[in-house]
Amino acid sequence: MERKGTAATRAKDKYNAANYDQVKFLVPKGGRAIIDEAANAADLSRNAFIAQAINEKIERDKKEQEG
């Protein structure tokens, strides 16, 4: 079997596979740039910005359902 990447890359990939789920979604052309712009303005990575937005939506929905 062919081994790709450095040992460090393989170790990071193994760690990520064991500890994280990946979610892929599509946005219309130009959507990524809009997200990146908003993430940069919030001083967050794209991933952190999206995760925060999703978590905020989940919390809002929970509060609406409760109250």
N, C-alpha and C positions, 0 to 999 in steps of 0.2 A: 504494500500500500504506500502510495506517495504521500509524504508529509509536506504540507504547505505552511508557510509562515515560520516565524521564529518561535522558539520555545516560549517566549513571553507572550506572543500573540496567541498561541495555542492555549496557554494557561488562562489568559483573559477570556477567550472564547468558551473554555470549559466552565469557568466561574460564572460567566453570564448565562450560559445555558442552564446551569443548576439553580440560579437565583433570580432570574428575570423571565418574564414572558414578553414576547415581541408582538406588537400590534402594528399592522400596516394598514394605512388607509389612503385613499386617493382624494385629491382636491382638484378643482378645475385649474387650467393653466393660469399661472400668476398667483395662485393661492399660497404656494409655498413662500413666495416673496413677501406677501402680506403678513403671513404668520411670522416669518423671520424678522420683519420690521417691528412688529409688536413685541416679539420676544427680546429683541435688542433694546427697545425702549424700556422694557421692564428689567433689563440687565439679567436676562435668563437665557439659557440655551433653548433651542427649539423644543427639545424633548421636555425640559422642565416646564416651559410655558404651556405646552399642550397638556401635560399631566396635571398641572395646577388648574387649568381651565376645566378639565374634566372633573376633577375632584370638587371644585366649587359648584359645578352644575349638579353633581350627585348630592351634595349637602343641601343646596337650595331645594331640590326636589323632595328630599327627605323631610325638610321643614314644612313644605307645602302639604305633604301627605299627612303629617302629624297635626297640623294646625288649622 
